[in-house]
């Protein structure tokens, strides 16, 4: 049987508004850098920088 993957659910938080707009999985092992992505913010109606927020 295959081993369970070491992945964790995290939220992507908009840096400008602080809203938690997206939820995604990241690989826990070997992930030294913080994930930051340009994603669409519905409140501002434009693309903004989103960073990882763990609950």
mmCIF entry with sequence, helices, sheets and N, C-alpha, C, O atoms, coordinates in Angstrom:
data_MODEL
# 
_entry.id   MODEL 
# 
_entity.id                         1 
_entity.type                       polymer 
_entity.pdbx_number_of_molecules   1 
# 
_entity_poly.entity_id                      1 
_entity_poly.type                           'polypeptide(L)' 
_entity_poly.nstd_linkage                   no 
_entity_poly.nstd_monomer                   no 
_entity_poly.pdbx_seq_one_letter_code       
;(UNK)(UNK)(UNK)(UNK)(UNK)(UNK)(UNK)(UNK)(UNK)(UNK)(UNK)(UNK)(UNK)(UNK)(UNK)(UNK)
(UNK)(UNK)(UNK)(UNK)(UNK)(UNK)(UNK)(UNK)(UNK)(UNK)(UNK)(UNK)(UNK)(UNK)(UNK)(UNK)
(UNK)(UNK)(UNK)(UNK)(UNK)(UNK)(UNK)(UNK)(UNK)(UNK)(UNK)(UNK)(UNK)(UNK)(UNK)(UNK)
(UNK)(UNK)(UNK)(UNK)(UNK)(UNK)(UNK)
;
_entity_poly.pdbx_seq_one_letter_code_can   XXXXXXXXXXXXXXXXXXXXXXXXXXXXXXXXXXXXXXXXXXXXXXXXXXXXXXX 
_entity_poly.pdbx_strand_id                 A 
# 
loop_
_entity_poly_seq.entity_id 
_entity_poly_seq.num 
_entity_poly_seq.mon_id 
_entity_poly_seq.hetero 
1 1  UNK n 
1 2  UNK n 
1 3  UNK n 
1 4  UNK n 
1 5  UNK n 
1 6  UNK n 
1 7  UNK n 
1 8  UNK n 
1 9  UNK n 
1 10 UNK n 
1 11 UNK n 
1 12 UNK n 
1 13 UNK n 
1 14 UNK n 
1 15 UNK n 
1 16 UNK n 
1 17 UNK n 
1 18 UNK n 
1 19 UNK n 
1 20 UNK n 
1 21 UNK n 
1 22 UNK n 
1 23 UNK n 
1 24 UNK n 
1 25 UNK n 
1 26 UNK n 
1 27 UNK n 
1 28 UNK n 
1 29 UNK n 
1 30 UNK n 
1 31 UNK n 
1 32 UNK n 
1 33 UNK n 
1 34 UNK n 
1 35 UNK n 
1 36 UNK n 
1 37 UNK n 
1 38 UNK n 
1 39 UNK n 
1 40 UNK n 
1 41 UNK n 
1 42 UNK n 
1 43 UNK n 
1 44 UNK n 
1 45 UNK n 
1 46 UNK n 
1 47 UNK n 
1 48 UNK n 
1 49 UNK n 
1 50 UNK n 
1 51 UNK n 
1 52 UNK n 
1 53 UNK n 
1 54 UNK n 
1 55 UNK n 
# 
_struct_asym.id          A 
_struct_asym.entity_id   1 
# 
_struct_sheet.id               AA1 
_struct_sheet.type             ? 
_struct_sheet.number_strands   4 
_struct_sheet.details          ? 
# 
loop_
_struct_sheet_order.sheet_id 
_struct_sheet_order.range_id_1 
_struct_sheet_order.range_id_2 
_struct_sheet_order.offset 
_struct_sheet_order.sense 
AA1 1 2 ? anti-parallel 
AA1 2 3 ? anti-parallel 
AA1 3 4 ? anti-parallel 
# 
loop_
_struct_sheet_range.sheet_id 
_struct_sheet_range.id 
_struct_sheet_range.beg_label_comp_id 
_struct_sheet_range.beg_label_asym_id 
_struct_sheet_range.beg_label_seq_id 
_struct_sheet_range.pdbx_beg_PDB_ins_code 
_struct_sheet_range.end_label_comp_id 
_struct_sheet_range.end_label_asym_id 
_struct_sheet_range.end_label_seq_id 
_struct_sheet_range.pdbx_end_PDB_ins_code 
_struct_sheet_range.beg_auth_comp_id 
_struct_sheet_range.beg_auth_asym_id 
_struct_sheet_range.beg_auth_seq_id 
_struct_sheet_range.end_auth_comp_id 
_struct_sheet_range.end_auth_asym_id 
_struct_sheet_range.end_auth_seq_id 
AA1 1 UNK A 20 ? UNK A 27 ? UNK A 20 UNK A 27 
AA1 2 UNK A 7  ? UNK A 14 ? UNK A 7  UNK A 14 
AA1 3 UNK A 46 ? UNK A 53 ? UNK A 46 UNK A 53 
AA1 4 UNK A 36 ? UNK A 41 ? UNK A 36 UNK A 41 
# 
loop_
_atom_site.group_PDB 
_atom_site.id 
_atom_site.type_symbol 
_atom_site.label_atom_id 
_atom_site.label_alt_id 
_atom_site.label_comp_id 
_atom_site.label_asym_id 
_atom_site.label_entity_id 
_atom_site.label_seq_id 
_atom_site.pdbx_PDB_ins_code 
_atom_site.Cartn_x 
_atom_site.Cartn_y 
_atom_site.Cartn_z 
_atom_site.occupancy 
_atom_site.B_iso_or_equiv 
_atom_site.pdbx_formal_charge 
_atom_site.auth_seq_id 
_atom_site.auth_comp_id 
_atom_site.auth_asym_id 
_atom_site.auth_atom_id 
_atom_site.pdbx_PDB_model_num 
ATOM 1   N N  . UNK A 1 1  ? 0.826   -1.180 0.000  1.00 0.00 ? 1  UNK A N  1 
ATOM 2   C CA . UNK A 1 1  ? 0.000   0.000  0.000  1.00 0.00 ? 1  UNK A CA 1 
ATOM 3   C C  . UNK A 1 1  ? 0.875   1.250  0.000  1.00 0.00 ? 1  UNK A C  1 
ATOM 4   O O  . UNK A 1 1  ? 1.962   1.256  0.576  1.00 0.00 ? 1  UNK A O  1 
ATOM 5   N N  . UNK A 1 2  ? 0.399   2.289  -0.640 1.00 0.00 ? 2  UNK A N  1 
ATOM 6   C CA . UNK A 1 2  ? 1.164   3.524  -0.723 1.00 0.00 ? 2  UNK A CA 1 
ATOM 7   C C  . UNK A 1 2  ? 1.115   4.275  0.605  1.00 0.00 ? 2  UNK A C  1 
ATOM 8   O O  . UNK A 1 2  ? 0.132   4.211  1.344  1.00 0.00 ? 2  UNK A O  1 
ATOM 9   N N  . UNK A 1 3  ? 2.195   4.981  0.882  1.00 0.00 ? 3  UNK A N  1 
ATOM 10  C CA . UNK A 1 3  ? 2.244   5.793  2.102  1.00 0.00 ? 3  UNK A CA 1 
ATOM 11  C C  . UNK A 1 3  ? 1.416   7.059  1.910  1.00 0.00 ? 3  UNK A C  1 
ATOM 12  O O  . UNK A 1 3  ? 1.232   7.538  0.791  1.00 0.00 ? 3  UNK A O  1 
ATOM 13  N N  . UNK A 1 4  ? 0.931   7.578  3.003  1.00 0.00 ? 4  UNK A N  1 
ATOM 14  C CA . UNK A 1 4  ? 0.192   8.836  2.955  1.00 0.00 ? 4  UNK A CA 1 
ATOM 15  C C  . UNK A 1 4  ? 1.163   9.977  2.682  1.00 0.00 ? 4  UNK A C  1 
ATOM 16  O O  . UNK A 1 4  ? 2.259   10.025 3.241  1.00 0.00 ? 4  UNK A O  1 
ATOM 17  N N  . UNK A 1 5  ? 0.751   10.881 1.824  1.00 0.00 ? 5  UNK A N  1 
ATOM 18  C CA . UNK A 1 5  ? 1.612   12.017 1.509  1.00 0.00 ? 5  UNK A CA 1 
ATOM 19  C C  . UNK A 1 5  ? 1.645   12.990 2.678  1.00 0.00 ? 5  UNK A C  1 
ATOM 20  O O  . UNK A 1 5  ? 0.665   13.141 3.409  1.00 0.00 ? 5  UNK A O  1 
ATOM 21  N N  . UNK A 1 6  ? 2.779   13.642 2.841  1.00 0.00 ? 6  UNK A N  1 
ATOM 22  C CA . UNK A 1 6  ? 2.940   14.619 3.914  1.00 0.00 ? 6  UNK A CA 1 
ATOM 23  C C  . UNK A 1 6  ? 2.596   16.000 3.359  1.00 0.00 ? 6  UNK A C  1 
ATOM 24  O O  . UNK A 1 6  ? 3.467   16.793 3.003  1.00 0.00 ? 6  UNK A O  1 
ATOM 25  N N  . UNK A 1 7  ? 1.301   16.248 3.302  1.00 0.00 ? 7  UNK A N  1 
ATOM 26  C CA . UNK A 1 7  ? 0.811   17.515 2.786  1.00 0.00 ? 7  UNK A CA 1 
ATOM 27  C C  . UNK A 1 7  ? -0.090  18.149 3.837  1.00 0.00 ? 7  UNK A C  1 
ATOM 28  O O  . UNK A 1 7  ? -0.718  17.460 4.642  1.00 0.00 ? 7  UNK A O  1 
ATOM 29  N N  . UNK A 1 8  ? -0.138  19.458 3.811  1.00 0.00 ? 8  UNK A N  1 
ATOM 30  C CA . UNK A 1 8  ? -0.896  20.192 4.820  1.00 0.00 ? 8  UNK A CA 1 
ATOM 31  C C  . UNK A 1 8  ? -1.794  21.210 4.122  1.00 0.00 ? 8  UNK A C  1 
ATOM 32  O O  . UNK A 1 8  ? -1.378  21.860 3.163  1.00 0.00 ? 8  UNK A O  1 
ATOM 33  N N  . UNK A 1 9  ? -3.028  21.341 4.609  1.00 0.00 ? 9  UNK A N  1 
ATOM 34  C CA . UNK A 1 9  ? -3.938  22.355 4.086  1.00 0.00 ? 9  UNK A CA 1 
ATOM 35  C C  . UNK A 1 9  ? -3.592  23.709 4.703  1.00 0.00 ? 9  UNK A C  1 
ATOM 36  O O  . UNK A 1 9  ? -3.442  23.817 5.920  1.00 0.00 ? 9  UNK A O  1 
ATOM 37  N N  . UNK A 1 10 ? -3.467  24.731 3.877  1.00 0.00 ? 10 UNK A N  1 
ATOM 38  C CA . UNK A 1 10 ? -3.193  26.092 4.344  1.00 0.00 ? 10 UNK A CA 1 
ATOM 39  C C  . UNK A 1 10 ? -4.110  27.061 3.599  1.00 0.00 ? 10 UNK A C  1 
ATOM 40  O O  . UNK A 1 10 ? -4.624  26.751 2.524  1.00 0.00 ? 10 UNK A O  1 
ATOM 41  N N  . UNK A 1 11 ? -4.299  28.219 4.180  1.00 0.00 ? 11 UNK A N  1 
ATOM 42  C CA . UNK A 1 11 ? -5.064  29.295 3.551  1.00 0.00 ? 11 UNK A CA 1 
ATOM 43  C C  . UNK A 1 11 ? -4.098  30.276 2.906  1.00 0.00 ? 11 UNK A C  1 
ATOM 44  O O  . UNK A 1 11 ? -2.974  30.441 3.378  1.00 0.00 ? 11 UNK A O  1 
ATOM 45  N N  . UNK A 1 12 ? -4.525  30.926 1.836  1.00 0.00 ? 12 UNK A N  1 
ATOM 46  C CA . UNK A 1 12 ? -3.768  32.012 1.225  1.00 0.00 ? 12 UNK A CA 1 
ATOM 47  C C  . UNK A 1 12 ? -4.472  33.311 1.596  1.00 0.00 ? 12 UNK A C  1 
ATOM 48  O O  . UNK A 1 12 ? -5.637  33.524 1.263  1.00 0.00 ? 12 UNK A O  1 
ATOM 49  N N  . UNK A 1 13 ? -3.735  34.173 2.296  1.00 0.00 ? 13 UNK A N  1 
ATOM 50  C CA . UNK A 1 13 ? -4.290  35.418 2.825  1.00 0.00 ? 13 UNK A CA 1 
ATOM 51  C C  . UNK A 1 13 ? -3.799  36.591 1.989  1.00 0.00 ? 13 UNK A C  1 
ATOM 52  O O  . UNK A 1 13 ? -2.609  36.695 1.693  1.00 0.00 ? 13 UNK A O  1 
ATOM 53  N N  . UNK A 1 14 ? -4.712  37.464 1.612  1.00 0.00 ? 14 UNK A N  1 
ATOM 54  C CA . UNK A 1 14 ? -4.371  38.667 0.855  1.00 0.00 ? 14 UNK A CA 1 
ATOM 55  C C  . UNK A 1 14 ? -3.575  39.607 1.759  1.00 0.00 ? 14 UNK A C  1 
ATOM 56  O O  . UNK A 1 14 ? -3.971  39.866 2.896  1.00 0.00 ? 14 UNK A O  1 
ATOM 57  N N  . UNK A 1 15 ? -2.450  40.118 1.248  1.00 0.00 ? 15 UNK A N  1 
ATOM 58  C CA . UNK A 1 15 ? -1.620  41.017 2.056  1.00 0.00 ? 15 UNK A CA 1 
ATOM 59  C C  . UNK A 1 15 ? -2.251  42.400 2.205  1.00 0.00 ? 15 UNK A C  1 
ATOM 60  O O  . UNK A 1 15 ? -1.981  43.091 3.188  1.00 0.00 ? 15 UNK A O  1 
ATOM 61  N N  . UNK A 1 16 ? -3.083  42.815 1.254  1.00 0.00 ? 16 UNK A N  1 
ATOM 62  C CA . UNK A 1 16 ? -3.661  44.157 1.310  1.00 0.00 ? 16 UNK A CA 1 
ATOM 63  C C  . UNK A 1 16 ? -4.925  44.224 2.166  1.00 0.00 ? 16 UNK A C  1 
ATOM 64  O O  . UNK A 1 16 ? -5.097  45.167 2.938  1.00 0.00 ? 16 UNK A O  1 
ATOM 65  N N  . UNK A 1 17 ? -5.810  43.237 2.036  1.00 0.00 ? 17 UNK A N  1 
ATOM 66  C CA . UNK A 1 17 ? -7.079  43.285 2.773  1.00 0.00 ? 17 UNK A CA 1 
ATOM 67  C C  . UNK A 1 17 ? -7.101  42.362 3.985  1.00 0.00 ? 17 UNK A C  1 
ATOM 68  O O  . UNK A 1 17 ? -7.884  42.586 4.909  1.00 0.00 ? 17 UNK A O  1 
ATOM 69  N N  . UNK A 1 18 ? -6.258  41.329 4.003  1.00 0.00 ? 18 UNK A N  1 
ATOM 70  C CA . UNK A 1 18 ? -6.251  40.377 5.103  1.00 0.00 ? 18 UNK A CA 1 
ATOM 71  C C  . UNK A 1 18 ? -7.290  39.277 4.967  1.00 0.00 ? 18 UNK A C  1 
ATOM 72  O O  . UNK A 1 18 ? -7.448  38.460 5.874  1.00 0.00 ? 18 UNK A O  1 
ATOM 73  N N  . UNK A 1 19 ? -8.006  39.245 3.840  1.00 0.00 ? 19 UNK A N  1 
ATOM 74  C CA . UNK A 1 19 ? -9.023  38.219 3.610  1.00 0.00 ? 19 UNK A CA 1 
ATOM 75  C C  . UNK A 1 19 ? -8.370  36.879 3.298  1.00 0.00 ? 19 UNK A C  1 
ATOM 76  O O  . UNK A 1 19 ? -7.317  36.821 2.663  1.00 0.00 ? 19 UNK A O  1 
ATOM 77  N N  . UNK A 1 20 ? -9.010  35.798 3.752  1.00 0.00 ? 20 UNK A N  1 
ATOM 78  C CA . UNK A 1 20 ? -8.578  34.441 3.423  1.00 0.00 ? 20 UNK A CA 1 
ATOM 79  C C  . UNK A 1 20 ? -9.389  33.997 2.210  1.00 0.00 ? 20 UNK A C  1 
ATOM 80  O O  . UNK A 1 20 ? -10.529 33.552 2.344  1.00 0.00 ? 20 UNK A O  1 
ATOM 81  N N  . UNK A 1 21 ? -8.789  34.122 1.019  1.00 0.00 ? 21 UNK A N  1 
ATOM 82  C CA . UNK A 1 21 ? -9.532  33.900 -0.214 1.00 0.00 ? 21 UNK A CA 1 
ATOM 83  C C  . UNK A 1 21 ? -9.398  32.497 -0.773 1.00 0.00 ? 21 UNK A C  1 
ATOM 84  O O  . UNK A 1 21 ? -10.336 32.001 -1.396 1.00 0.00 ? 21 UNK A O  1 
ATOM 85  N N  . UNK A 1 22 ? -8.277  31.847 -0.575 1.00 0.00 ? 22 UNK A N  1 
ATOM 86  C CA . UNK A 1 22 ? -8.026  30.556 -1.204 1.00 0.00 ? 22 UNK A CA 1 
ATOM 87  C C  . UNK A 1 22 ? -7.514  29.555 -0.184 1.00 0.00 ? 22 UNK A C  1 
ATOM 88  O O  . UNK A 1 22 ? -6.887  29.928 0.808  1.00 0.00 ? 22 UNK A O  1 
ATOM 89  N N  . UNK A 1 23 ? -7.790  28.265 -0.440 1.00 0.00 ? 23 UNK A N  1 
ATOM 90  C CA . UNK A 1 23 ? -7.282  27.181 0.396  1.00 0.00 ? 23 UNK A CA 1 
ATOM 91  C C  . UNK A 1 23 ? -6.569  26.200 -0.515 1.00 0.00 ? 23 UNK A C  1 
ATOM 92  O O  . UNK A 1 23 ? -7.107  25.816 -1.554 1.00 0.00 ? 23 UNK A O  1 
ATOM 93  N N  . UNK A 1 24 ? -5.355  25.785 -0.137 1.00 0.00 ? 24 UNK A N  1 
ATOM 94  C CA . UNK A 1 24 ? -4.560  24.900 -0.969 1.00 0.00 ? 24 UNK A CA 1 
ATOM 95  C C  . UNK A 1 24 ? -3.727  23.976 -0.103 1.00 0.00 ? 24 UNK A C  1 
ATOM 96  O O  . UNK A 1 24 ? -3.629  24.172 1.109  1.00 0.00 ? 24 UNK A O  1 
ATOM 97  N N  . UNK A 1 25 ? -3.128  22.968 -0.722 1.00 0.00 ? 25 UNK A N  1 
ATOM 98  C CA . UNK A 1 25 ? -2.253  22.036 -0.019 1.00 0.00 ? 25 UNK A CA 1 
ATOM 99  C C  . UNK A 1 25 ? -0.810  22.348 -0.365 1.00 0.00 ? 25 UNK A C  1 
ATOM 100 O O  . UNK A 1 25 ? -0.494  22.698 -1.502 1.00 0.00 ? 25 UNK A O  1 
ATOM 101 N N  . UNK A 1 26 ? 0.076   22.217 0.639  1.00 0.00 ? 26 UNK A N  1 
ATOM 102 C CA . UNK A 1 26 ? 1.505   22.378 0.398  1.00 0.00 ? 26 UNK A CA 1 
ATOM 103 C C  . UNK A 1 26 ? 2.228   21.145 0.907  1.00 0.00 ? 26 UNK A C  1 
ATOM 104 O O  . UNK A 1 26 ? 1.731   20.441 1.787  1.00 0.00 ? 26 UNK A O  1 
ATOM 105 N N  . UNK A 1 27 ? 3.398   20.889 0.353  1.00 0.00 ? 27 UNK A N  1 
ATOM 106 C CA . UNK A 1 27 ? 4.236   19.784 0.785  1.00 0.00 ? 27 UNK A CA 1 
ATOM 107 C C  . UNK A 1 27 ? 4.992   20.229 2.031  1.00 0.00 ? 27 UNK A C  1 
ATOM 108 O O  . UNK A 1 27 ? 5.687   21.244 2.001  1.00 0.00 ? 27 UNK A O  1 
ATOM 109 N N  . UNK A 1 28 ? 4.864   19.487 3.118  1.00 0.00 ? 28 UNK A N  1 
ATOM 110 C CA . UNK A 1 28 ? 5.468   19.870 4.393  1.00 0.00 ? 28 UNK A CA 1 
ATOM 111 C C  . UNK A 1 28 ? 6.969   19.588 4.394  1.00 0.00 ? 28 UNK A C  1 
ATOM 112 O O  . UNK A 1 28 ? 7.744   20.392 4.912  1.00 0.00 ? 28 UNK A O  1 
ATOM 113 N N  . UNK A 1 29 ? 7.384   18.468 3.828  1.00 0.00 ? 29 UNK A N  1 
ATOM 114 C CA . UNK A 1 29 ? 8.796   18.086 3.858  1.00 0.00 ? 29 UNK A CA 1 
ATOM 115 C C  . UNK A 1 29 ? 9.585   18.862 2.813  1.00 0.00 ? 29 UNK A C  1 
ATOM 116 O O  . UNK A 1 29 ? 9.202   18.908 1.644  1.00 0.00 ? 29 UNK A O  1 
ATOM 117 N N  . UNK A 1 30 ? 10.671  19.464 3.232  1.00 0.00 ? 30 UNK A N  1 
ATOM 118 C CA . UNK A 1 30 ? 11.564  20.175 2.324  1.00 0.00 ? 30 UNK A CA 1 
ATOM 119 C C  . UNK A 1 30 ? 11.026  21.494 1.814  1.00 0.00 ? 30 UNK A C  1 
ATOM 120 O O  . UNK A 1 30 ? 11.508  21.995 0.798  1.00 0.00 ? 30 UNK A O  1 
ATOM 121 N N  . UNK A 1 31 ? 10.057  22.069 2.475  1.00 0.00 ? 31 UNK A N  1 
ATOM 122 C CA . UNK A 1 31 ? 9.480   23.335 2.037  1.00 0.00 ? 31 UNK A CA 1 
ATOM 123 C C  . UNK A 1 31 ? 9.996   24.450 2.945  1.00 0.00 ? 31 UNK A C  1 
ATOM 124 O O  . UNK A 1 31 ? 9.321   24.852 3.893  1.00 0.00 ? 31 UNK A O  1 
ATOM 125 N N  . UNK A 1 32 ? 11.197  24.946 2.645  1.00 0.00 ? 32 UNK A N  1 
ATOM 126 C CA . UNK A 1 32 ? 11.821  25.949 3.499  1.00 0.00 ? 32 UNK A CA 1 
ATOM 127 C C  . UNK A 1 32 ? 11.317  27.356 3.188  1.00 0.00 ? 32 UNK A C  1 
ATOM 128 O O  . UNK A 1 32 ? 11.311  28.218 4.066  1.00 0.00 ? 32 UNK A O  1 
ATOM 129 N N  . UNK A 1 33 ? 10.897  27.595 1.955  1.00 0.00 ? 33 UNK A N  1 
ATOM 130 C CA . UNK A 1 33 ? 10.472  28.937 1.572  1.00 0.00 ? 33 UNK A CA 1 
ATOM 131 C C  . UNK A 1 33 ? 8.982   29.126 1.833  1.00 0.00 ? 33 UNK A C  1 
ATOM 132 O O  . UNK A 1 33 ? 8.202   28.175 1.781  1.00 0.00 ? 33 UNK A O  1 
ATOM 133 N N  . UNK A 1 34 ? 8.611   30.339 2.109  1.00 0.00 ? 34 UNK A N  1 
ATOM 134 C CA . UNK A 1 34 ? 7.209   30.675 2.298  1.00 0.00 ? 34 UNK A CA 1 
ATOM 135 C C  . UNK A 1 34 ? 6.585   30.924 0.927  1.00 0.00 ? 34 UNK A C  1 
ATOM 136 O O  . UNK A 1 34 ? 7.153   31.621 0.087  1.00 0.00 ? 34 UNK A O  1 
ATOM 137 N N  . UNK A 1 35 ? 5.425   30.349 0.724  1.00 0.00 ? 35 UNK A N  1 
ATOM 138 C CA . UNK A 1 35 ? 4.742   30.468 -0.551 1.00 0.00 ? 35 UNK A CA 1 
ATOM 139 C C  . UNK A 1 35 ? 4.058   31.825 -0.642 1.00 0.00 ? 35 UNK A C  1 
ATOM 140 O O  . UNK A 1 35 ? 3.315   32.212 0.259  1.00 0.00 ? 35 UNK A O  1 
ATOM 141 N N  . UNK A 1 36 ? 4.310   32.545 -1.727 1.00 0.00 ? 36 UNK A N  1 
ATOM 142 C CA . UNK A 1 36 ? 3.628   33.805 -2.009 1.00 0.00 ? 36 UNK A CA 1 
ATOM 143 C C  . UNK A 1 36 ? 3.237   33.798 -3.473 1.00 0.00 ? 36 UNK A C  1 
ATOM 144 O O  . UNK A 1 36 ? 4.078   33.599 -4.350 1.00 0.00 ? 36 UNK A O  1 
ATOM 145 N N  . UNK A 1 37 ? 1.960   34.014 -3.733 1.00 0.00 ? 37 UNK A N  1 
ATOM 146 C CA . UNK A 1 37 ? 1.439   33.955 -5.092 1.00 0.00 ? 37 UNK A CA 1 
ATOM 147 C C  . UNK A 1 37 ? 0.619   35.198 -5.399 1.00 0.00 ? 37 UNK A C  1 
ATOM 148 O O  . UNK A 1 37 ? 0.020   35.803 -4.510 1.00 0.00 ? 37 UNK A O  1 
ATOM 149 N N  . UNK A 1 38 ? 0.603   35.567 -6.671 1.00 0.00 ? 38 UNK A N  1 
ATOM 150 C CA . UNK A 1 38 ? -0.289  36.621 -7.132 1.00 0.00 ? 38 UNK A CA 1 
ATOM 151 C C  . UNK A 1 38 ? -1.622  35.965 -7.479 1.00 0.00 ? 38 UNK A C  1 
ATOM 152 O O  . UNK A 1 38 ? -1.707  35.180 -8.423 1.00 0.00 ? 38 UNK A O  1 
ATOM 153 N N  . UNK A 1 39 ? -2.665  36.294 -6.709 1.00 0.00 ? 39 UNK A N  1 
ATOM 154 C CA . UNK A 1 39 ? -3.989  35.720 -6.921 1.00 0.00 ? 39 UNK A CA 1 
ATOM 155 C C  . UNK A 1 39 ? -5.007  36.855 -6.991 1.00 0.00 ? 39 UNK A C  1 
ATOM 156 O O  . UNK A 1 39 ? -4.721  37.981 -6.582 1.00 0.00 ? 39 UNK A O  1 
ATOM 157 N N  . UNK A 1 40 ? -6.188  36.555 -7.508 1.00 0.00 ? 40 UNK A N  1 
ATOM 158 C CA . UNK A 1 40 ? -7.245  37.546 -7.644 1.00 0.00 ? 40 UNK A CA 1 
ATOM 159 C C  . UNK A 1 40 ? -7.935  37.782 -6.307 1.00 0.00 ? 40 UNK A C  1 
ATOM 160 O O  . UNK A 1 40 ? -8.329  36.832 -5.630 1.00 0.00 ? 40 UNK A O  1 
ATOM 161 N N  . UNK A 1 41 ? -8.080  39.041 -5.928 1.00 0.00 ? 41 UNK A N  1 
ATOM 162 C CA . UNK A 1 41 ? -8.790  39.415 -4.708 1.00 0.00 ? 41 UNK A CA 1 
ATOM 163 C C  . UNK A 1 41 ? -10.187 39.913 -5.094 1.00 0.00 ? 41 UNK A C  1 
ATOM 164 O O  . UNK A 1 41 ? -10.307 40.947 -5.752 1.00 0.00 ? 41 UNK A O  1 
ATOM 165 N N  . UNK A 1 42 ? -11.249 39.193 -4.696 1.00 0.00 ? 42 UNK A N  1 
ATOM 166 C CA . UNK A 1 42 ? -12.602 39.610 -5.069 1.00 0.00 ? 42 UNK A CA 1 
ATOM 167 C C  . UNK A 1 42 ? -13.003 40.970 -4.493 1.00 0.00 ? 42 UNK A C  1 
ATOM 168 O O  . UNK A 1 42 ? -13.758 41.708 -5.127 1.00 0.00 ? 42 UNK A O  1 
ATOM 169 N N  . UNK A 1 43 ? -12.515 41.305 -3.315 1.00 0.00 ? 43 UNK A N  1 
ATOM 170 C CA . UNK A 1 43 ? -12.883 42.582 -2.702 1.00 0.00 ? 43 UNK A CA 1 
ATOM 171 C C  . UNK A 1 43 ? -12.287 43.765 -3.470 1.00 0.00 ? 43 UNK A C  1 
ATOM 172 O O  . UNK A 1 43 ? -12.971 44.761 -3.706 1.00 0.00 ? 43 UNK A O  1 
ATOM 173 N N  . UNK A 1 44 ? -11.016 43.655 -3.859 1.00 0.00 ? 44 UNK A N  1 
ATOM 174 C CA . UNK A 1 44 ? -10.355 44.739 -4.583 1.00 0.00 ? 44 UNK A CA 1 
ATOM 175 C C  . UNK A 1 44 ? -10.550 44.644 -6.091 1.00 0.00 ? 44 UNK A C  1 
ATOM 176 O O  . UNK A 1 44 ? -10.304 45.608 -6.816 1.00 0.00 ? 44 UNK A O  1 
ATOM 177 N N  . UNK A 1 45 ? -10.989 43.487 -6.556 1.00 0.00 ? 45 UNK A N  1 
ATOM 178 C CA . UNK A 1 45 ? -11.187 43.196 -7.973 1.00 0.00 ? 45 UNK A CA 1 
ATOM 179 C C  . UNK A 1 45 ? -9.921  43.413 -8.788 1.00 0.00 ? 45 UNK A C  1 
ATOM 180 O O  . UNK A 1 45 ? -9.958  43.990 -9.875 1.00 0.00 ? 45 UNK A O  1 
ATOM 181 N N  . UNK A 1 46 ? -8.790  42.939 -8.244 1.00 0.00 ? 46 UNK A N  1 
ATOM 182 C CA . UNK A 1 46 ? -7.518  42.961 -8.965 1.00 0.00 ? 46 UNK A CA 1 
ATOM 183 C C  . UNK A 1 46 ? -6.606  41.891 -8.381 1.00 0.00 ? 46 UNK A C  1 
ATOM 184 O O  . UNK A 1 46 ? -6.904  41.320 -7.332 1.00 0.00 ? 46 UNK A O  1 
ATOM 185 N N  . UNK A 1 47 ? -5.506  41.624 -9.054 1.00 0.00 ? 47 UNK A N  1 
ATOM 186 C CA . UNK A 1 47 ? -4.550  40.631 -8.582 1.00 0.00 ? 47 UNK A CA 1 
ATOM 187 C C  . UNK A 1 47 ? -3.666  41.246 -7.505 1.00 0.00 ? 47 UNK A C  1 
ATOM 188 O O  . UNK A 1 47 ? -3.123  42.336 -7.684 1.00 0.00 ? 47 UNK A O  1 
ATOM 189 N N  . UNK A 1 48 ? -3.525  40.537 -6.383 1.00 0.00 ? 48 UNK A N  1 
ATOM 190 C CA . UNK A 1 48 ? -2.696  41.002 -5.273 1.00 0.00 ? 48 UNK A CA 1 
ATOM 191 C C  . UNK A 1 48 ? -1.836  39.852 -4.776 1.00 0.00 ? 48 UNK A C  1 
ATOM 192 O O  . UNK A 1 48 ? -2.055  38.697 -5.141 1.00 0.00 ? 48 UNK A O  1 
ATOM 193 N N  . UNK A 1 49 ? -0.868  40.170 -3.952 1.00 0.00 ? 49 UNK A N  1 
ATOM 194 C CA . UNK A 1 49 ? 0.014   39.161 -3.378 1.00 0.00 ? 49 UNK A CA 1 
ATOM 195 C C  . UNK A 1 49 ? -0.692  38.454 -2.223 1.00 0.00 ? 49 UNK A C  1 
ATOM 196 O O  . UNK A 1 49 ? -1.254  39.101 -1.339 1.00 0.00 ? 49 UNK A O  1 
ATOM 197 N N  . UNK A 1 50 ? -0.658  37.117 -2.240 1.00 0.00 ? 50 UNK A N  1 
ATOM 198 C CA . UNK A 1 50 ? -1.245  36.295 -1.187 1.00 0.00 ? 50 UNK A CA 1 
ATOM 199 C C  . UNK A 1 50 ? -0.141  35.468 -0.551 1.00 0.00 ? 50 UNK A C  1 
ATOM 200 O O  . UNK A 1 50 ? 0.728   34.950 -1.253 1.00 0.00 ? 50 UNK A O  1 
ATOM 201 N N  . UNK A 1 51 ? -0.165  35.338 0.776  1.00 0.00 ? 51 UNK A N  1 
ATOM 202 C CA . UNK A 1 51 ? 0.845   34.555 1.492  1.00 0.00 ? 51 UNK A CA 1 
ATOM 203 C C  . UNK A 1 51 ? 0.168   33.460 2.313  1.00 0.00 ? 51 UNK A C  1 
ATOM 204 O O  . UNK A 1 51 ? -1.049  33.473 2.495  1.00 0.00 ? 51 UNK A O  1 
ATOM 205 N N  . UNK A 1 52 ? 0.968   32.513 2.808  1.00 0.00 ? 52 UNK A N  1 
ATOM 206 C CA . UNK A 1 52 ? 0.455   31.381 3.585  1.00 0.00 ? 52 UNK A CA 1 
ATOM 207 C C  . UNK A 1 52 ? -0.031  31.839 4.957  1.00 0.00 ? 52 UNK A C  1 
ATOM 208 O O  . UNK A 1 52 ? 0.622   32.629 5.638  1.00 0.00 ? 52 UNK A O  1 
ATOM 209 N N  . UNK A 1 53 ? -1.190  31.322 5.340  1.00 0.00 ? 53 UNK A N  1 
ATOM 210 C CA . UNK A 1 53 ? -1.731  31.540 6.680  1.00 0.00 ? 53 UNK A CA 1 
ATOM 211 C C  . UNK A 1 53 ? -2.171  30.186 7.199  1.00 0.00 ? 53 UNK A C  1 
ATOM 212 O O  . UNK A 1 53 ? -3.075  29.567 6.637  1.00 0.00 ? 53 UNK A O  1 
ATOM 213 N N  . UNK A 1 54 ? -1.539  29.720 8.267  1.00 0.00 ? 54 UNK A N  1 
ATOM 214 C CA . UNK A 1 54 ? -1.927  28.443 8.868  1.00 0.00 ? 54 UNK A CA 1 
ATOM 215 C C  . UNK A 1 54 ? -2.948  28.703 9.960  1.00 0.00 ? 54 UNK A C  1 
ATOM 216 O O  . UNK A 1 54 ? -2.796  29.639 10.744 1.00 0.00 ? 54 UNK A O  1 
ATOM 217 N N  . UNK A 1 55 ? -3.978  27.888 10.015 1.00 0.00 ? 55 UNK A N  1 
ATOM 218 C CA . UNK A 1 55 ? -5.016  28.072 11.032 1.00 0.00 ? 55 UNK A CA 1 
ATOM 219 C C  . UNK A 1 55 ? -4.693  27.311 12.273 1.00 0.00 ? 55 UNK A C  1 
ATOM 220 O O  . UNK A 1 55 ? -5.457  27.349 13.237 1.00 0.00 ? 55 UNK A O  1 
# 
